Amino acid sequence: MTKVTKDILKELYPARPPEVKKYDFGLMLVIGGGDFYTGSPALVSLAGFRAGVDMVRLIAPKRAADIIASFTPVLAAFPLEGTHLTLNNLAALIAMTEGAKDVSHGKVSVVIGGGLGRSEETQNAIVEYLSNVNIPVVIDADAIHAVAKKPDVLKGKPFLITPNTYELQLLGARDLRQLEDEERIKEVMSAAANLGTTILAKAKTDIISNGTDVLLNETGSSYLSIGGAGDTTAGIAGALLARGISPLQAAAGAAYINGRAGELAAKKFGESLIATDIIDSIPDAIR
């Protein structure tokens, strides 16, 4: 069991070589958005850029993609047919994933879940997509609900799942709020081992485990209870995965950076903190 410190930044962000090209530091796909939530995948994408990924391609149902494309010229949003993700979109998703792998020479990751919704059609599409890919994927928000119903999809793949306390219970763990510190650690470690994946359990002290190793992160602020703080964590993790970092280290790095950025933003904004303030503070958090 190890505590995450600022030293992790040296491992995540070594000095760049003098000559690089686009995609050397990764391509991140973000699959999210639906009828109601359009901001979530945008926050994921912007956090990914600030965390150092070279390129983000955002994939969302048409209404969400059109809205997101108007936010900023930084975001490239690909519209899927329909109002929400279904199995009809599966071929397009897989084709875009394979294309991303090719153009980035394997320096690719996916973040899936934010704002997709929990209709049966969408949940089935999420599971089918994950069954068909074997690249680093951050599974967040609505995608956690999907894999909780079919957890075998996680085993043996380089996935990272980012549950809050409630979502961790959906995955078969006990309520961490009812446990002492040592029991919390054992519970997350056991859940990761049983699921065959890496877990970043978000809490006051974040617990990260792949079933064998355990890391603890203590950066953060009580102001990070706001909507969107989980999206920024997922985006940072996705960026690190795309840069070639392992799921365990990417989870630890994302927890540290998001928590530190939240601390910096909270000092400035306090009760007025919003998720984009966290994103704007990422550059200072990784210095």
VENZI-V921791 format. One record per helix or strand. SS is the DSSP state (H for helix, E for strand). FROM is the first residue (numbers start at 1). LEN is the number of residues. If there is no record, write none. Layout:
# VENZI-V921791
ss | from | len
SS | FROM | LEN
SS | FROM | LEN
This chain:
# VENZI-V921791
ss | from | len
E | 2 | 2
H | 8 | 5
E | 27 | 5
H | 39 | 12
E | 55 | 7
H | 62 | 8
E | 76 | 5
H | 87 | 17
E | 108 | 5
H | 120 | 12
E | 137 | 3
H | 142 | 8
H | 151 | 4
E | 159 | 3
H | 165 | 6
H | 176 | 3
H | 181 | 15
E | 198 | 4
E | 206 | 4
E | 214 | 4
H | 222 | 4
H | 229 | 14
H | 247 | 26
H | 275 | 11
